[in-house]
Amino acid sequence: MRDRAGARGRAETVMRQMETSLLDGTWRAGTKLPSERVLAQEYGVARNTVREAIQRLAARGLVASRAGAGVFVTDQLRTGFVSPWGQLVADHPALRDDILEFRRVLEGATAYFAAMRASDDELARIRALVQELERTRACDDKVAEAAADAKLHEVIAQASHNAMFLHLHTSVLGMLREHITINGTGLREQNADASEHLLLQHRTLCEAILTRRPEEARTAMQTHIDFVRTRVNEEHSAPATGPTSAKKRRARKKPASPEDC
């Protein structure tokens, strides 16, 4: 009886440790878990204990087995929290301003803590994403530029090393990642100077994070969100511009070298 209780207790302990890896972003959605053997060595328990912990996580939809491939993290932490929001935002465009207001507060905080806590690997990823923004801007690839923009915000949230911020970013802000991409692409298509402004803002933001200046990072993020908010409001209060003018603007822009693109 005691042995059985002890085994249950060990499985519970391992499950909690695995949950921490899910919450802090160590194991993100789509990540394949290490093998039972590796996990057993890492946690100092038997493989049966690891197997039971994984089964408990699977029962809650946090991980899922794929035949012949292994065990993978699901996106339950994101979609399980905000399922109604995507449709609500689609049906109620007036929520757009609320979203941007919320982003200003939350992402200002993630930038602040990222500047304090980002690991060397995370700083390298931030640096690489800035370079990707520079490259896509030079190539005038607005879709790829907007995608890199969204990814940068996600990496900054992860670098904050705050489980609650990261949870909000992967759940509530899972819906906002689409919002970032849509807004970014829209602004870049409809404003000739928007891409240059956005790139400058991201440079300023990331420079503050890379040089460990939390207050400047928060201010830079909030300034960036304020710019997006103002431009989005302007776009929705002004007559829409047609595709022809956008093509003319692109035609006037000198393209980057083919090998860069």
PEGI-V95321 format. One record per run of one state. SS is the DSSP state (a for helix, b for strand, c for the rest). FROM is the first residue (numbers start at 1). LEN is the number of residues. Records with the same first field share a line. If there is no record, write none. Layout:
BEGIN
SS=FROM-LEN, FROM-LEN
END
This chain:
BEGIN
c=1-1, 24-8, 33-3, 44-3, 60-3, 67-3, 74-2, 92-3, 118-2, 139-3, 160-3, 171-1, 191-3, 211-3, 238-5, 253-9
a=2-22, 36-8, 47-13, 76-16, 95-23, 120-19, 142-18, 163-8, 172-19, 194-17, 214-24, 243-10
b=32-1, 63-4, 70-4
END
